[in-house]
Amino acid sequence: MNKIDINYNQKLERQLNFIIEIDKIKNIIRKSKLFDGSRFENDAEHSWTICIMALLLKDFCNFPVDIEKIITMLLIHDIVEIDAGDTFLYSSERNNAHENEMQAADRIFGLLDGKQKEYFIKLWNEFENRETNEAKFAAVFDRLEPLIQNYIYEGYTWKKYNITYDMVIEKNKHIREGSETIWEFVLKLLERAVERGYLKK
């Protein structure tokens, strides 16, 4: 048995069963290693780290934002990977991943009641579309963490998959939309990575 069926409070039990279901995110392994290089990171750890980053670095946002909304976005943005899997940022499969992720969002958030389902799906889509200020700033940290992980661990993922400086710039340039300061930092970080042989230019 992997769900609660006490028949005490339907809304409460649906919410708790949703939590049980999304616990599976801890089993979704990413391509980047932890900062200490000891093992690969899972999606839950990624989500936790970028939430902390957003809270700490909110002063570097280009505009005023609702930080609570951003934290919620970051907590739920990878839940769809329970069904859709983690598609590597630089993979050609990335272009077709959104359709699978939309189906996953509908199933997983559908475990909640109507209002909460609608809210989470709307928020997930907002993050994906990256048009609002909150979505733009949230996206900064989804991309910043793996960049730092690769730098700290001497370009492990970049080297393994033959990722070049130009590819990294192209996939991460939207960081600038959320934070000019952090984007300038990223540029300096990548230049240093090239100098040290972590990343090919």
C-alpha positions as CSV (number, residue, x, y, z in Angstrom):
1,M,0.0,0.0,0.0
2,N,1.5,3.3,-1.0
3,K,-1.4,5.7,-0.2
4,I,-3.6,6.8,2.7
5,D,-7.2,5.7,2.7
6,I,-8.5,6.4,6.1
7,N,-11.7,8.1,4.7
8,Y,-11.6,10.8,7.3
9,N,-11.1,14.0,5.4
10,Q,-11.1,13.7,1.6
11,K,-9.2,17.0,0.9
12,L,-6.6,16.3,3.6
13,E,-6.0,12.7,2.4
14,R,-5.7,13.9,-1.3
15,Q,-3.0,16.4,-0.2
16,L,-1.1,13.8,1.8
17,N,-1.3,11.3,-1.0
18,F,0.1,14.0,-3.3
19,I,3.0,14.4,-0.9
20,I,3.6,10.6,-0.9
21,E,3.6,10.6,-4.7
22,I,6.0,13.6,-5.1
23,D,8.4,11.9,-2.7
24,K,9.5,10.0,-5.8
25,I,11.3,13.1,-6.9
26,K,14.1,12.0,-4.5
27,N,14.8,9.2,-7.0
28,I,15.3,11.4,-10.1
29,I,19.0,11.7,-10.6
30,R,20.5,14.7,-12.4
31,K,23.6,14.9,-14.5
32,S,25.4,17.3,-12.1
33,K,27.3,16.2,-9.0
34,L,27.0,17.6,-5.5
35,F,29.3,20.5,-4.7
36,D,31.6,18.0,-2.9
37,G,31.6,15.7,-5.9
38,S,30.7,12.6,-3.9
39,R,27.7,11.6,-6.0
40,F,25.1,12.8,-8.4
41,E,22.4,15.2,-7.2
42,N,18.7,14.3,-7.1
43,D,15.8,16.6,-8.1
44,A,14.7,17.1,-4.5
45,E,18.2,18.3,-3.5
46,H,18.4,20.6,-6.5
47,S,15.0,22.2,-5.7
48,W,16.0,22.7,-2.0
49,T,19.3,24.3,-3.0
50,I,17.9,26.7,-5.5
51,C,15.1,27.8,-3.1
52,I,17.9,28.8,-0.6
53,M,19.7,30.6,-3.4
54,A,16.7,32.6,-4.4
55,L,16.1,33.7,-0.7
56,L,19.7,34.6,-0.2
57,L,20.3,36.4,-3.5
58,K,16.9,38.2,-3.9
59,D,18.6,41.6,-3.7
60,F,20.2,40.9,-7.0
61,C,16.9,40.7,-8.9
62,N,16.4,43.2,-11.7
63,F,12.9,44.2,-10.4
64,P,10.7,43.7,-7.3
65,V,9.3,40.2,-7.0
66,D,7.0,38.1,-4.8
67,I,9.7,35.8,-3.3
68,E,7.1,33.4,-1.8
69,K,5.7,32.8,-5.3
70,I,9.3,32.2,-6.6
71,I,10.0,29.6,-3.8
72,T,6.8,27.8,-4.7
73,M,7.7,27.7,-8.4
74,L,11.2,26.3,-7.6
75,L,9.7,23.7,-5.2
76,I,7.3,22.3,-7.9
77,H,9.1,23.0,-11.2
78,D,10.8,19.5,-11.4
79,I,7.9,17.4,-10.0
80,V,6.9,16.5,-13.6
81,E,10.2,14.6,-13.9
82,I,8.7,11.9,-11.8
83,D,6.9,10.8,-15.0
84,A,8.8,12.5,-17.7
85,G,12.3,11.9,-16.4
86,D,15.2,14.4,-16.3
87,T,16.1,15.5,-19.8
88,F,19.6,16.8,-20.1
89,L,19.7,20.6,-20.9
90,Y,22.0,20.1,-23.9
91,S,20.3,17.0,-25.3
92,S,18.4,17.1,-28.6
93,E,15.6,15.4,-26.7
94,R,15.1,18.6,-24.8
95,N,13.1,20.1,-27.6
96,N,10.4,17.4,-27.3
97,A,10.4,17.2,-23.5
98,H,7.7,19.8,-22.9
99,E,4.8,17.6,-24.2
100,N,5.7,14.8,-21.8
101,E,6.1,17.2,-19.0
102,M,2.7,18.8,-19.6
103,Q,1.0,15.3,-19.4
104,A,3.0,14.6,-16.2
105,A,1.9,17.9,-14.7
106,D,-1.8,17.1,-15.4
107,R,-1.5,13.7,-13.8
108,I,0.6,14.6,-10.7
109,F,-1.1,17.9,-9.9
110,G,-4.4,16.2,-10.6
111,L,-4.0,14.3,-7.4
112,L,-5.0,17.5,-5.7
113,D,-8.5,19.1,-5.6
114,G,-9.6,21.4,-8.4
115,K,-8.3,24.7,-7.0
116,Q,-4.9,23.5,-5.9
117,K,-4.5,21.5,-9.1
118,E,-5.3,24.6,-11.2
119,Y,-2.9,26.8,-9.1
120,F,0.0,24.5,-9.4
121,I,-0.4,23.8,-13.1
122,K,-0.7,27.6,-13.7
123,L,2.4,28.2,-11.7
124,W,4.3,25.4,-13.4
125,N,3.4,26.8,-16.8
126,E,4.4,30.3,-15.7
127,F,7.8,29.1,-14.8
128,E,8.1,27.2,-18.1
129,N,7.1,30.2,-20.2
130,R,9.5,32.6,-18.3
131,E,7.5,35.7,-19.1
132,T,6.7,37.1,-15.7
133,N,9.2,38.8,-13.4
134,E,8.9,35.9,-10.9
135,A,9.5,33.3,-13.5
136,K,12.5,35.1,-14.9
137,F,14.1,35.4,-11.5
138,A,13.3,31.8,-10.6
139,A,14.9,30.6,-13.8
140,V,18.2,32.3,-12.7
141,F,18.7,29.7,-10.0
142,D,17.6,26.7,-11.9
143,R,20.5,27.4,-14.2
144,L,23.0,29.0,-11.8
145,E,23.3,25.9,-9.5
146,P,24.5,23.5,-12.1
147,L,26.9,26.1,-13.5
148,I,28.5,26.4,-10.1
149,Q,28.5,22.6,-9.6
150,N,30.4,22.2,-12.8
151,Y,32.9,24.9,-11.9
152,I,33.5,23.5,-8.5
153,Y,34.0,20.0,-9.8
154,E,36.3,21.0,-12.6
155,G,33.8,20.8,-15.5
156,Y,32.8,17.2,-14.9
157,T,29.5,17.3,-16.9
158,W,30.8,19.7,-19.5
159,K,33.8,17.5,-20.2
160,K,31.8,14.2,-20.2
161,Y,29.2,15.5,-22.8
162,N,31.6,17.7,-24.8
163,I,29.8,20.9,-23.9
164,T,31.5,24.1,-25.1
165,Y,31.5,27.7,-23.8
166,D,29.2,28.8,-26.6
167,M,26.7,26.1,-25.8
168,V,26.7,27.1,-22.1
169,I,26.2,30.8,-23.0
170,E,23.3,30.0,-25.4
171,K,21.4,27.8,-22.9
172,N,21.9,30.1,-20.0
173,K,21.8,33.7,-21.4
174,H,18.3,34.2,-20.1
175,I,19.8,34.5,-16.6
176,R,20.4,38.1,-17.6
177,E,16.6,38.7,-17.8
178,G,16.3,38.0,-14.1
179,S,19.6,39.4,-12.8
180,E,22.2,41.5,-14.6
181,T,24.5,41.1,-11.6
182,I,24.3,37.4,-11.5
183,W,24.7,37.1,-15.3
184,E,27.9,39.2,-15.1
185,F,29.1,36.9,-12.4
186,V,28.3,33.8,-14.6
187,L,30.3,35.3,-17.5
188,K,33.4,35.8,-15.2
189,L,32.9,32.2,-13.8
190,L,32.8,30.8,-17.4
191,E,35.9,32.7,-18.5
192,R,37.7,31.4,-15.4
193,A,36.5,27.8,-16.3
194,V,37.9,28.2,-19.8
195,E,41.3,29.4,-18.4
196,R,41.5,26.4,-16.0
197,G,40.6,23.9,-18.7
198,Y,37.2,23.0,-17.3
199,L,35.3,24.2,-20.4
200,K,36.3,24.4,-24.1
201,K,35.9,27.7,-25.9
